[in-house]
Amino acid sequence: MDERPPITADTLELLHLNQIAIRAALEEVSLWISQRGSTNVHDNILSILHTLDTNAEAIASGIESLRSM
């Protein structure tokens, strides 16, 4: 049996969890920045968060596919 798909899925899942944690941290910083009046920076970060969310969905789907192999 080939061990690569489970190892790859496990590794990608850890990276995915890191991405989720980084997203949460960015959101906290963005809210802090917004509260201090820098709405342009906050808006830019919200755009980046949207990209992270989109990519996270694709990563989760890929992990699910690897696990079903």
N, CA, C and O atoms as a MOPAC input file, in Angstrom:
PM7 MOZYME 1SCF
protein

 N      0.83900 1    -1.18600 1     0.00000 1
 C      0.00000 1     0.00000 1     0.00000 1
 C      0.88500 1     1.25100 1     0.00000 1
 O      1.89500 1     1.30200 1     0.70100 1
 N      0.50700 1     2.23400 1    -0.77200 1
 C      1.25600 1     3.48100 1    -0.88200 1
 C      0.92400 1     4.39400 1     0.29300 1
 O     -0.23900 1     4.73100 1     0.51400 1
 N      1.94800 1     4.79200 1     1.04700 1
 C      1.76100 1     5.64300 1     2.22600 1
 C      1.75400 1     7.13100 1     1.88600 1
 O      1.48500 1     7.96100 1     2.75500 1
 N      2.04500 1     7.47600 1     0.63800 1
 C      2.15400 1     8.89200 1     0.29400 1
 C      0.86500 1     9.68300 1     0.45600 1
 O      0.90900 1    10.77300 1     1.02800 1
 N     -0.29500 1     9.19300 1    -0.01900 1
 C     -1.51800 1    10.00900 1     0.16300 1
 C     -1.83100 1    10.34200 1     1.62900 1
 O     -2.15000 1    11.49500 1     1.92000 1
 N     -1.75500 1     9.37000 1     2.57400 1
 C     -2.03800 1     9.75200 1     3.96400 1
 C     -1.01100 1    10.73100 1     4.53500 1
 O     -1.37300 1    11.66000 1     5.25800 1
 N      0.26400 1    10.52700 1     4.21500 1
 C      1.30000 1    11.43800 1     4.71200 1
 C      1.09500 1    12.82500 1     4.10500 1
 O      1.21000 1    13.83300 1     4.80200 1
 N      0.79900 1    12.87200 1     2.83800 1
 C      0.55500 1    14.15000 1     2.17300 1
 C     -0.66700 1    14.83600 1     2.77200 1
 O     -0.64500 1    16.03900 1     3.03000 1
 N     -1.73000 1    14.07200 1     2.99300 1
 C     -2.94700 1    14.64300 1     3.57900 1
 C     -2.67600 1    15.16300 1     4.98400 1
 O     -3.14400 1    16.24300 1     5.34200 1
 N     -1.92900 1    14.41100 1     5.78300 1
 C     -1.60400 1    14.85600 1     7.14000 1
 C     -0.79000 1    16.14500 1     7.12100 1
 O     -1.04400 1    17.05800 1     7.90600 1
 N      0.18600 1    16.21400 1     6.22300 1
 C      1.02800 1    17.40200 1     6.12200 1
 C      0.21700 1    18.60100 1     5.65300 1
 O      0.34300 1    19.69600 1     6.20000 1
 N     -0.60900 1    18.39300 1     4.64400 1
 C     -1.45200 1    19.48600 1     4.15300 1
 C     -2.44400 1    19.94700 1     5.21900 1
 O     -2.75000 1    21.13500 1     5.31700 1
 N     -2.93900 1    19.01200 1     6.00900 1
 C     -3.87800 1    19.38900 1     7.06500 1
 C     -3.19900 1    20.28500 1     8.10000 1
 O     -3.81100 1    21.23100 1     8.59500 1
 N     -1.95300 1    19.99600 1     8.42600 1
 C     -1.21700 1    20.85500 1     9.36300 1
 C     -1.00600 1    22.24800 1     8.76800 1
 O     -1.15800 1    23.25300 1     9.46200 1
 N     -0.65700 1    22.30400 1     7.49500 1
 C     -0.50700 1    23.60500 1     6.83500 1
 C     -1.84500 1    24.34600 1     6.80000 1
 O     -1.89300 1    25.56300 1     6.98000 1
 N     -2.91100 1    23.61700 1     6.57000 1
 C     -4.25400 1    24.20300 1     6.55000 1
 C     -4.60100 1    24.78800 1     7.92200 1
 O     -5.15100 1    25.88600 1     8.01000 1
 N     -4.28100 1    24.06000 1     8.98200 1
 C     -4.53700 1    24.56200 1    10.33500 1
 C     -3.70600 1    25.81100 1    10.61900 1
 O     -4.17600 1    26.74100 1    11.27400 1
 N     -2.47300 1    25.82500 1    10.12400 1
 C     -1.64900 1    27.03100 1    10.26200 1
 C     -2.28200 1    28.20800 1     9.52600 1
 O     -2.29300 1    29.33100 1    10.03000 1
 N     -2.80500 1    27.94800 1     8.34400 1
 C     -3.44500 1    29.00500 1     7.56300 1
 C     -4.65400 1    29.55300 1     8.31100 1
 O     -4.87800 1    30.76300 1     8.32500 1
 N     -5.42600 1    28.68100 1     8.92700 1
 C     -6.59100 1    29.11600 1     9.69400 1
 C     -6.16300 1    29.97700 1    10.88200 1
 O     -6.80000 1    30.98600 1    11.18500 1
 N     -5.09200 1    29.57800 1    11.54700 1
 C     -4.59200 1    30.34800 1    12.69100 1
 C     -4.06700 1    31.71400 1    12.24900 1
 O     -4.31000 1    32.72000 1    12.91600 1
 N     -3.35400 1    31.75100 1    11.13800 1
 C     -2.84500 1    33.02300 1    10.61400 1
 C     -4.00900 1    33.92300 1    10.22000 1
 O     -3.96600 1    35.13200 1    10.45000 1
 N     -5.03700 1    33.34800 1     9.63400 1
 C     -6.21500 1    34.11900 1     9.25700 1
 C     -6.85700 1    34.74800 1    10.48600 1
 O     -7.21900 1    35.92400 1    10.47200 1
 N     -6.99600 1    33.95900 1    11.55200 1
 C     -7.60400 1    34.47400 1    12.78000 1
 C     -6.76400 1    35.61200 1    13.37000 1
 O     -7.30600 1    36.61200 1    13.84100 1
 N     -5.45200 1    35.45200 1    13.34000 1
 C     -4.56500 1    36.49900 1    13.86200 1
 C     -4.67700 1    37.77100 1    13.02500 1
 O     -4.72900 1    38.87200 1    13.57400 1
 N     -4.71400 1    37.62500 1    11.70000 1
 C     -4.86500 1    38.78700 1    10.83100 1
 C     -6.18300 1    39.50500 1    11.08100 1
 O     -6.24900 1    40.73400 1    11.05700 1
 N     -7.21700 1    38.73500 1    11.31900 1
 C     -8.52200 1    39.33900 1    11.58800 1
 C     -8.48000 1    40.15300 1    12.88400 1
 O     -9.01800 1    41.25900 1    12.94000 1
 N     -7.84600 1    39.61200 1    13.91600 1
 C     -7.70500 1    40.33600 1    15.18100 1
 C     -6.92600 1    41.63700 1    14.98400 1
 O     -7.33200 1    42.68600 1    15.48400 1
 N     -5.81800 1    41.57100 1    14.26400 1
 C     -5.00800 1    42.76100 1    14.00900 1
 C     -5.81000 1    43.76800 1    13.18300 1
 O     -5.75100 1    44.97300 1    13.42900 1
 N     -6.55000 1    43.26800 1    12.21500 1
 C     -7.35400 1    44.13800 1    11.36900 1
 C     -8.40500 1    44.89100 1    12.18600 1
 O     -8.61200 1    46.08800 1    11.98500 1
 N     -9.05700 1    44.19700 1    13.09300 1
 C    -10.04900 1    44.85400 1    13.94300 1
 C     -9.39100 1    45.90700 1    14.83400 1
 O     -9.94000 1    46.99000 1    15.03500 1
 N     -8.22900 1    45.58700 1    15.35900 1
 C     -7.49100 1    46.52500 1    16.20000 1
 C     -7.12600 1    47.77500 1    15.39800 1
 O     -7.26700 1    48.89700 1    15.88500 1
 N     -6.65700 1    47.57200 1    14.17100 1
 C     -6.29400 1    48.68200 1    13.29600 1
 C     -7.52300 1    49.52500 1    12.96300 1
 O     -7.46500 1    50.75400 1    12.97800 1
 N     -8.62100 1    48.86400 1    12.66600 1
 C     -9.85900 1    49.56400 1    12.33400 1
 C    -10.33900 1    50.43600 1    13.48600 1
 O    -10.79100 1    51.56100 1    13.27400 1
 N    -10.24000 1    49.91900 1    14.70000 1
 C    -10.66600 1    50.67200 1    15.88300 1
 C     -9.81700 1    51.92800 1    16.08600 1
 O    -10.24000 1    52.85800 1    16.77200 1
 N     -8.64700 1    51.95500 1    15.50200 1
 C     -7.76600 1    53.10700 1    15.63300 1
 C     -7.84300 1    54.03700 1    14.42300 1
 O     -7.02100 1    54.94000 1    14.26700 1
 N     -8.83800 1    53.80400 1    13.57500 1
 C     -9.14600 1    54.73600 1    12.50000 1
 C     -8.53600 1    54.46400 1    11.14500 1
 O     -8.77400 1    55.23600 1    10.21600 1
 N     -7.77900 1    53.43200 1    10.98900 1
 C     -7.15300 1    53.15500 1     9.69600 1
 C     -8.02700 1    52.18200 1     8.89900 1
 O     -7.71400 1    51.00000 1     8.76200 1
 N     -9.12100 1    52.71700 1     8.38500 1
 C    -10.09700 1    51.86500 1     7.69100 1
 C     -9.57400 1    51.33100 1     6.36100 1
 O     -9.98500 1    50.25500 1     5.92800 1
 N     -8.66400 1    52.07200 1     5.69900 1
 C     -8.11100 1    51.57600 1     4.43100 1
 C     -7.32200 1    50.28900 1     4.63800 1
 O     -7.45000 1    49.34200 1     3.86300 1
 N     -6.51400 1    50.26300 1     5.68100 1
 C     -5.73500 1    49.05700 1     5.98100 1
 C     -6.68400 1    47.91900 1     6.33600 1
 O     -6.49400 1    46.78400 1     5.89900 1
 N     -7.69600 1    48.22500 1     7.12500 1
 C     -8.68800 1    47.21200 1     7.51200 1
 C     -9.36300 1    46.62100 1     6.26900 1
 O     -9.50300 1    45.40400 1     6.15500 1
 N     -9.77300 1    47.47600 1     5.35300 1
 C    -10.41400 1    47.00300 1     4.12000 1
 C     -9.48100 1    46.13000 1     3.28900 1
 O     -9.90800 1    45.12300 1     2.72400 1
 N     -8.20100 1    46.51600 1     3.21500 1
 C     -7.22700 1    45.70200 1     2.47900 1
 C     -7.07000 1    44.32800 1     3.11500 1
 O     -6.98700 1    43.32100 1     2.41200 1
 N     -7.02800 1    44.28500 1     4.43400 1
 C     -6.89200 1    43.00900 1     5.12700 1
 C     -8.12400 1    42.14700 1     4.91300 1
 O     -8.00700 1    40.93100 1     4.75600 1
 N     -9.31500 1    42.76300 1     4.90300 1
 C    -10.53500 1    41.99000 1     4.64400 1
 C    -10.48300 1    41.32100 1     3.27100 1
 O    -10.94800 1    40.19400 1     3.10600 1
 N     -9.92100 1    42.01300 1     2.29800 1
 C     -9.76300 1    41.43400 1     0.96400 1
 C     -8.82400 1    40.22600 1     1.00500 1
 O     -9.08400 1    39.19800 1     0.38000 1
 N     -7.74800 1    40.36900 1     1.74000 1
 C     -6.79100 1    39.26500 1     1.88900 1
 C     -7.44400 1    38.08700 1     2.61100 1
 O     -7.21900 1    36.93100 1     2.25300 1
 N     -8.24900 1    38.38500 1     3.62400 1
 C     -8.93200 1    37.31800 1     4.35600 1
 C     -9.87600 1    36.54700 1     3.44600 1
 O    -10.01400 1    35.33100 1     3.57600 1
 N    -10.52200 1    37.24600 1     2.53300 1
 C    -11.40500 1    36.58000 1     1.57400 1
 C    -10.61400 1    35.58300 1     0.71600 1
 O    -11.07200 1    34.46900 1     0.46200 1
 N     -9.43100 1    35.99800 1     0.28100 1
 C     -8.57300 1    35.10500 1    -0.50800 1
 C     -8.15200 1    33.89200 1     0.32400 1
 O     -8.16200 1    32.76400 1    -0.17000 1
 N     -7.78400 1    34.12500 1     1.58500 1
 C     -7.41000 1    33.00600 1     2.45600 1
 C     -8.57500 1    32.03300 1     2.62700 1
 O     -8.37700 1    30.81800 1     2.62000 1
 N     -9.79500 1    32.56800 1     2.78300 1
 C    -10.97000 1    31.70300 1     2.92700 1
 C    -11.20100 1    30.85900 1     1.67900 1
 O    -11.48500 1    29.66500 1     1.77300 1
 N    -11.07900 1    31.48100 1     0.52100 1
 C    -11.26500 1    30.76200 1    -0.74600 1
 C    -10.23600 1    29.64900 1    -0.88900 1
 O    -10.57200 1    28.51900 1    -1.24600 1
 N     -8.98500 1    29.97800 1    -0.60900 1
 C     -7.92900 1    28.97500 1    -0.71700 1
 C     -8.08400 1    27.88000 1     0.33000 1
 O     -7.79200 1    26.71600 1     0.05400 1
 N     -8.53600 1    28.23400 1     1.52100 1
 C     -8.72800 1    27.23600 1     2.57600 1
 C     -9.77600 1    26.20500 1     2.16000 1
 O     -9.63100 1    25.01700 1     2.44900 1
 N    -10.82300 1    26.65800 1     1.48500 1
 C    -11.85100 1    25.72800 1     1.00200 1
 C    -11.26400 1    24.75000 1    -0.01200 1
 O    -11.57100 1    23.55800 1     0.02100 1
 N    -10.42700 1    25.25200 1    -0.90500 1
 C     -9.80300 1    24.38800 1    -1.91200 1
 C     -8.83300 1    23.40400 1    -1.26200 1
 O     -8.77200 1    22.23700 1    -1.64800 1
 N     -8.08300 1    23.87900 1    -0.28200 1
 C     -7.15100 1    22.99700 1     0.42500 1
 C     -7.91600 1    21.89700 1     1.15800 1
 O     -7.53100 1    20.73000 1     1.10100 1
 N     -8.98800 1    22.26200 1     1.83800 1
 C     -9.79600 1    21.26800 1     2.55800 1
 C    -10.35300 1    20.22700 1     1.59700 1
 O    -10.39300 1    19.03800 1     1.91700 1
 N    -10.77900 1    20.66800 1     0.43600 1
 C    -11.29600 1    19.73500 1    -0.57400 1
 C    -10.20100 1    18.79300 1    -1.06100 1
 O    -10.43900 1    17.59900 1    -1.23900 1
 N     -9.00400 1    19.32800 1    -1.27600 1
 C     -7.88700 1    18.48600 1    -1.70900 1
 C     -7.50300 1    17.46600 1    -0.65600 1
 O     -7.20200 1    16.31700 1    -0.97800 1
 N     -7.51200 1    17.88000 1     0.59800 1
 C     -7.19900 1    16.95400 1     1.69400 1
 C     -8.23500 1    15.84100 1     1.74200 1
 O     -7.90300 1    14.66800 1     1.91300 1
 N     -9.48300 1    16.22700 1     1.58900 1
 C    -10.56500 1    15.22900 1     1.60100 1
 C    -10.38200 1    14.22000 1     0.46800 1
 O    -10.59000 1    13.02200 1     0.66200 1
 N     -9.99900 1    14.69600 1    -0.70100 1
 C     -9.75200 1    13.80800 1    -1.84900 1
 C     -8.60400 1    12.85400 1    -1.57300 1
 O     -8.68700 1    11.66800 1    -1.89200 1
 N     -7.53200 1    13.36600 1    -0.98400 1
 C     -6.38800 1    12.49500 1    -0.65100 1
 C     -6.78100 1    11.42900 1     0.37100 1
 O     -6.34100 1    10.28300 1     0.27900 1
 N     -7.59300 1    11.80100 1     1.32300 1
 C     -7.98900 1    10.84900 1     2.37000 1
 C     -8.90600 1     9.74800 1     1.82500 1
 O     -8.96900 1     8.65400 1     2.38600 1
 N     -9.60300 1    10.03800 1     0.74900 1
 C    -10.52800 1     9.05000 1     0.18900 1
 C     -9.85400 1     8.09200 1    -0.78300 1
 O    -10.49500 1     7.18600 1    -1.31500 1
 N     -8.54800 1     8.29600 1    -1.01600 1
 C     -7.81700 1     7.43000 1    -1.95300 1
 C     -7.57700 1     6.06600 1    -1.33700 1
 O     -6.97600 1     5.19900 1    -1.97200 1

